[in-house]
Amino acid sequence: MNPELAVDLFKTTIMFALYVVAPFLGVTLVIGLLASLVQTVTSLQEPTLTFAPKLLALSGAMILLAPWLLRTLSEFMISFIMRMGTMAH
C-alpha cells in the first residue's frame, strides 16, 4: 500500500465517521441548548434536567435513524472491501 492510498483511506474513513455521527450530535446539541434555556429561564440548576431529555432524544434519534445508519454503514463497508483488491498492489 502506498502512502497516498493510506492517506486517502484515512481521510475517507474520518469524513464518513463525521457524516454518520453528525445527526446524533445535532439532536443532542439542540436538545441541550433548549434544556439550558429552560434552566436559565426557570432558575433550576438540576443536572438531570439536561441529561434526561438528551438521553430520550438521542434514543429516539437512534431508533428513527437506524435504517439509514445500517444502510450507510453497509454501503461504506462494501465499498471498502471492494477497494481491498487495489490495496495489495
TORTOR-658456 format. One record per residue: residue number from 1; residue in one letter; x negated, y, z negated of N, C-alpha, C in turn. Coordinates in Angstrom, 2 decimals. Atoms other than C-alpha are relative to their C-alpha. Layout:
+-----+------+---------+---------+---------+---------+---------+---------+---------+---------+---------+
: seq : type :    n_xx :    n_yy :    n_zz :   ca_xx :   ca_yy :   ca_zz :    c_xx :    c_yy :    c_zz :
+-----+------+---------+---------+---------+---------+---------+---------+---------+---------+---------+
: NUM :    A :       X :       Y :       Z :       X :       Y :       Z :       X :       Y :       Z :
...
+-----+------+---------+---------+---------+---------+---------+---------+---------+---------+---------+
***
This chain:
+-----+------+---------+---------+---------+---------+---------+---------+---------+---------+---------+
: seq : type :    n_xx :    n_yy :    n_zz :   ca_xx :   ca_yy :   ca_zz :    c_xx :    c_yy :    c_zz :
+-----+------+---------+---------+---------+---------+---------+---------+---------+---------+---------+
:   1 :    M :   -0.85 :   -1.17 :    0.00 :    0.00 :    0.00 :    0.00 :   -0.90 :    1.23 :    0.00 :
:   2 :    N :    0.80 :   -1.21 :   -0.05 :   -1.43 :    3.34 :    0.99 :    0.56 :    1.06 :   -0.96 :
:   3 :    P :   -0.44 :   -1.02 :    0.97 :   -1.22 :    6.41 :   -1.28 :    1.21 :    0.80 :    0.46 :
:   4 :    E :   -1.14 :   -0.78 :   -0.49 :    1.25 :    8.23 :    0.98 :    1.31 :   -0.76 :   -0.24 :
:   5 :    L :   -1.20 :    0.82 :    0.23 :    3.73 :    5.36 :    0.73 :    0.34 :   -0.05 :   -1.48 :
:   6 :    A :   -0.23 :    0.03 :    1.44 :    3.29 :    5.16 :   -3.04 :    0.62 :    1.31 :   -0.49 :
:   7 :    V :   -0.55 :   -1.30 :    0.38 :    3.95 :    8.89 :   -3.41 :    1.42 :    0.15 :    0.51 :
:   8 :    D :   -1.35 :   -0.07 :   -0.56 :    6.98 :    8.65 :   -1.12 :    0.98 :   -0.85 :   -0.80 :
:   9 :    L :   -0.87 :    0.85 :    0.81 :    8.42 :    5.75 :   -3.11 :    0.27 :    0.61 :   -1.38 :
:  10 :    F :   -0.17 :   -0.65 :    1.30 :    7.82 :    7.57 :   -6.39 :    0.95 :    1.18 :    0.10 :
:  11 :    K :   -0.87 :   -1.17 :   -0.19 :    9.44 :   10.74 :   -5.07 :    1.45 :   -0.42 :    0.26 :
:  12 :    T :   -1.35 :    0.48 :   -0.30 :   12.42 :    8.83 :   -3.70 :    0.68 :   -0.54 :   -1.25 :
:  13 :    T :   -0.56 :    0.57 :    1.22 :   12.92 :    6.99 :   -6.98 :    0.37 :    1.09 :   -1.00 :
:  14 :    I :   -0.29 :   -1.09 :    0.94 :   12.73 :   10.16 :   -9.08 :    1.22 :    0.80 :    0.47 :
:  15 :    M :   -1.14 :   -0.75 :   -0.52 :   15.16 :   12.02 :   -6.81 :    1.29 :   -0.80 :   -0.13 :
:  16 :    F :   -1.18 :    0.85 :    0.16 :   17.55 :    9.07 :   -6.87 :    0.45 :   -0.04 :   -1.45 :
:  17 :    A :   -0.35 :    0.01 :    1.42 :   17.41 :    8.92 :  -10.66 :    0.70 :    1.30 :   -0.41 :
:  18 :    L :   -0.65 :   -1.29 :    0.29 :   18.27 :   12.62 :  -10.86 :    1.39 :    0.07 :    0.62 :
:  19 :    Y :   -1.29 :    0.02 :   -0.69 :   21.10 :   12.12 :   -8.35 :    1.01 :   -0.83 :   -0.77 :
:  20 :    V :   -0.90 :    0.88 :    0.73 :   22.58 :    9.29 :  -10.42 :    0.37 :    0.57 :   -1.37 :
:  21 :    V :   -0.22 :   -0.49 :    1.36 :   22.24 :   10.99 :  -13.81 :    0.73 :    1.35 :   -0.02 :
:  22 :    A :   -0.55 :   -1.36 :   -0.03 :   23.44 :   14.45 :  -12.73 :    1.48 :    0.09 :   -0.39 :
:  23 :    P :   -1.41 :   -0.14 :    0.43 :   27.23 :   13.83 :  -13.04 :    0.19 :   -0.20 :   -1.50 :
:  24 :    F :   -0.15 :    0.26 :    1.43 :   26.84 :   12.43 :  -16.55 :   -0.56 :    1.15 :   -0.83 :
:  25 :    L :    0.56 :   -1.16 :    0.69 :   24.60 :   15.29 :  -17.65 :    0.91 :    1.21 :    0.13 :
:  26 :    G :   -0.91 :   -1.13 :   -0.22 :   27.03 :   17.78 :  -16.12 :    1.22 :   -0.08 :   -0.91 :
:  27 :    V :   -1.17 :    0.18 :    0.88 :   30.01 :   16.34 :  -18.01 :   -0.37 :    0.29 :   -1.44 :
:  28 :    T :    0.44 :   -0.21 :    1.38 :   28.07 :   16.30 :  -21.26 :   -0.30 :    1.47 :   -0.27 :
:  29 :    L :    0.32 :   -1.41 :    0.17 :   26.85 :   19.85 :  -20.73 :    1.26 :    0.85 :   -0.13 :
:  30 :    V :   -1.24 :   -0.79 :    0.04 :   30.32 :   21.24 :  -20.04 :    0.75 :   -0.24 :   -1.30 :
:  31 :    I :   -0.70 :    0.30 :    1.25 :   31.90 :   19.46 :  -23.00 :   -0.76 :    0.57 :   -1.19 :
:  32 :    G :    0.79 :   -0.58 :    1.08 :   29.03 :   20.55 :  -25.25 :    0.18 :    1.50 :   -0.10 :
:  33 :    L :   -0.22 :   -1.45 :    0.01 :   29.45 :   24.17 :  -24.20 :    1.40 :    0.35 :   -0.52 :
:  34 :    L :   -1.35 :   -0.27 :    0.48 :   33.21 :   24.04 :  -24.78 :    0.12 :   -0.27 :   -1.50 :
:  35 :    A :   -0.03 :    0.30 :    1.43 :   32.75 :   22.40 :  -28.19 :   -0.73 :    1.08 :   -0.79 :
:  36 :    S :    0.73 :   -1.08 :    0.68 :   30.18 :   25.04 :  -29.15 :    0.81 :    1.29 :   -0.02 :
:  37 :    L :   -0.86 :   -1.18 :   -0.04 :   32.56 :   27.76 :  -28.05 :    1.11 :   -0.10 :   -1.04 :
:  38 :    V :   -1.06 :    0.21 :    1.00 :   35.34 :   26.28 :  -30.19 :   -0.58 :    0.15 :   -1.41 :
:  39 :    Q :    0.62 :   -0.13 :    1.32 :   32.96 :   26.03 :  -33.15 :   -0.30 :    1.46 :   -0.33 :
:  40 :    T :    0.32 :   -1.41 :    0.23 :   31.91 :   29.64 :  -32.72 :    1.26 :    0.80 :   -0.30 :
:  41 :    V :   -1.25 :   -0.75 :    0.19 :   35.48 :   30.93 :  -32.46 :    0.64 :   -0.34 :   -1.34 :
:  42 :    T :   -0.67 :    0.40 :    1.24 :   36.75 :   28.92 :  -35.43 :   -0.92 :    0.03 :   -1.22 :
:  43 :    S :    1.00 :   -0.03 :    1.08 :   33.54 :   29.24 :  -37.54 :   -0.14 :   -1.34 :   -0.72 :
:  44 :    L :    0.21 :    1.33 :    0.54 :   33.48 :   25.48 :  -38.10 :   -1.35 :   -0.50 :    0.49 :
:  45 :    Q :    1.33 :    0.47 :   -0.37 :   29.97 :   24.07 :  -38.16 :   -0.16 :   -1.48 :   -0.35 :
:  46 :    E :    0.03 :    1.43 :    0.26 :   30.71 :   20.36 :  -38.33 :   -0.66 :   -0.71 :    1.19 :
:  47 :    P :    0.71 :    0.66 :   -1.11 :   28.27 :   18.21 :  -36.27 :    0.86 :   -0.98 :    0.80 :
:  48 :    T :   -0.83 :    0.96 :   -0.72 :   30.93 :   15.64 :  -35.41 :    0.93 :    0.67 :    1.00 :
:  49 :    L :   -0.86 :   -0.71 :   -0.95 :   32.96 :   18.31 :  -33.62 :   -0.66 :    0.15 :    1.37 :
:  50 :    T :    0.65 :   -0.02 :   -1.30 :   30.35 :   18.38 :  -30.88 :   -0.33 :   -1.41 :    0.48 :
:  51 :    F :    0.41 :    1.35 :   -0.39 :   29.34 :   14.71 :  -30.93 :    1.17 :   -0.82 :    0.52 :
:  52 :    A :   -1.15 :    0.84 :   -0.37 :   32.77 :   13.07 :  -30.74 :    0.57 :    0.35 :    1.38 :
:  53 :    P :   -0.51 :   -0.30 :   -1.35 :   34.09 :   14.99 :  -27.69 :   -0.99 :   -0.36 :    1.11 :
:  54 :    K :    0.99 :    0.37 :   -1.02 :   30.82 :   14.48 :  -25.82 :   -0.02 :   -1.50 :    0.21 :
:  55 :    L :   -0.01 :    1.46 :   -0.09 :   30.91 :   10.76 :  -26.60 :    1.22 :   -0.49 :    0.78 :
:  56 :    L :   -1.22 :    0.39 :   -0.71 :   34.51 :   10.45 :  -25.41 :   -0.04 :    0.39 :    1.47 :
:  57 :    A :    0.08 :   -0.46 :   -1.39 :   33.91 :   12.50 :  -22.26 :   -1.01 :   -0.83 :    0.80 :
:  58 :    L :    1.00 :    0.81 :   -0.67 :   30.78 :   10.55 :  -21.40 :    0.51 :   -1.42 :    0.24 :
:  59 :    S :   -0.60 :    1.32 :   -0.19 :   32.61 :    7.26 :  -21.91 :    1.02 :    0.02 :    1.13 :
:  60 :    G :   -0.97 :   -0.13 :   -1.09 :   35.42 :    8.43 :  -19.65 :   -0.66 :    0.17 :    1.35 :
:  61 :    A :    0.72 :   -0.19 :   -1.26 :   32.97 :    9.59 :  -17.01 :   -0.65 :   -1.29 :    0.45 :
:  62 :    M :    0.60 :    1.28 :   -0.37 :   31.20 :    6.24 :  -17.12 :    1.03 :   -0.96 :    0.58 :
:  63 :    I :   -1.06 :    0.88 :   -0.51 :   34.47 :    4.38 :  -16.62 :    0.46 :    0.47 :    1.38 :
:  64 :    L :   -0.47 :   -0.53 :   -1.28 :   35.59 :    6.69 :  -13.80 :   -1.04 :   -0.11 :    1.11 :
:  65 :    L :    1.06 :    0.01 :   -1.01 :   32.23 :    6.75 :  -12.03 :   -0.69 :   -1.34 :    0.16 :
:  66 :    A :    0.64 :    1.31 :   -0.09 :   31.37 :    3.07 :  -12.47 :   -0.02 :   -0.56 :    1.43 :
:  67 :    P :    0.07 :    0.53 :   -1.37 :   32.38 :    2.05 :   -8.91 :   -1.03 :    0.75 :    0.86 :
:  68 :    W :    0.96 :   -0.80 :   -0.75 :   30.36 :    4.92 :   -7.41 :   -1.43 :   -0.34 :   -0.42 :
:  69 :    L :    1.33 :    0.29 :    0.52 :   27.40 :    4.16 :   -9.65 :   -0.49 :   -1.37 :    0.47 :
:  70 :    L :    0.40 :    1.33 :   -0.43 :   27.35 :    0.45 :   -8.82 :   -0.28 :   -0.04 :    1.51 :
:  71 :    R :    0.21 :   -0.05 :   -1.45 :   27.70 :    1.13 :   -5.08 :   -1.30 :    0.72 :    0.33 :
:  72 :    T :    1.21 :   -0.78 :   -0.26 :   24.94 :    3.73 :   -5.13 :   -1.25 :   -0.76 :   -0.41 :
:  73 :    L :    1.16 :    0.78 :    0.46 :   22.56 :    1.57 :   -7.16 :   -0.27 :   -1.19 :    0.91 :
:  74 :    S :    0.21 :    1.15 :   -0.87 :   23.15 :   -1.45 :   -4.94 :   -0.54 :    0.44 :    1.36 :
:  75 :    E :    0.52 :   -0.50 :   -1.27 :   22.58 :    0.62 :   -1.76 :   -1.47 :    0.39 :   -0.13 :
:  76 :    F :    1.40 :   -0.37 :    0.21 :   19.36 :    2.00 :   -3.21 :   -0.89 :   -1.22 :   -0.08 :
:  77 :    M :    0.81 :    1.21 :    0.12 :   18.09 :   -1.44 :   -4.16 :   -0.12 :   -0.75 :    1.31 :
:  78 :    I :    0.07 :    0.65 :   -1.31 :   18.97 :   -2.87 :   -0.75 :   -1.00 :    0.72 :    0.89 :
:  79 :    S :    0.95 :   -0.75 :   -0.82 :   17.07 :   -0.07 :    0.97 :   -1.43 :   -0.16 :   -0.51 :
:  80 :    F :    1.32 :    0.19 :    0.59 :   14.16 :   -0.51 :   -1.45 :   -0.56 :   -1.37 :    0.36 :
:  81 :    I :    0.45 :    1.36 :   -0.35 :   14.00 :   -4.26 :   -0.83 :   -0.32 :   -0.10 :    1.49 :
:  82 :    M :    0.27 :    0.02 :   -1.43 :   14.17 :   -3.69 :    2.93 :   -1.36 :    0.66 :    0.32 :
:  83 :    R :    1.28 :   -0.68 :   -0.22 :   11.14 :   -1.37 :    2.66 :   -1.19 :   -0.81 :   -0.51 :
:  84 :    M :    1.09 :    0.80 :    0.56 :    9.10 :   -4.03 :    0.83 :   -0.84 :   -0.64 :    1.10 :
:  85 :    G :    0.76 :    0.59 :   -1.09 :    8.11 :   -5.57 :    4.15 :   -1.07 :    0.92 :    0.55 :
:  86 :    T :    0.98 :   -0.96 :   -0.50 :    6.29 :   -2.40 :    5.17 :   -1.07 :    0.35 :   -1.04 :
:  87 :    M :    0.95 :   -0.36 :    1.05 :    4.52 :   -2.06 :    1.82 :   -1.27 :   -0.84 :    0.04 :
:  88 :    A :    1.16 :    0.90 :    0.00 :    2.19 :   -5.00 :    2.37 :   -1.05 :    0.39 :    1.01 :
:  89 :    H :    0.96 :   -0.33 :   -1.07 :    0.55 :   -3.55 :    5.45 :   -0.92 :    1.12 :   -0.38 :
+-----+------+---------+---------+---------+---------+---------+---------+---------+---------+---------+
***
